[in-house]
């Protein structure tokens, strides 16, 4: 059984409108994040994962975003192992989000 769930663009858009506790992290490189990201998301990488983990709410839902929805699955698995219970990988990643919200 998977330790995380896959969330599509439509589901994420609905969750962002309905759930104030929803945490969205973007694991792409800093330059890509600066060029565009989901509003309210936080860029998390090897350089700041410890700070994120220290401040994060392990009980709140967490969505992991990458480029195409593949790397985020591994990151979601890792974060589940670190104590997050309600964790999602964004299907299609930021590429799909940007295409849908052009």
Secondary structure, 3 states (H helix, E strand, C coil): CCCCEEECHHHHHHHHHHCCCCEEEECCCHHHHHHCCCCCCEECCCCCHHHHHHHCCCCCCEEEECCCCCHHHHHHHHHHHCCCCCEEEECCHHHHHHHHHC
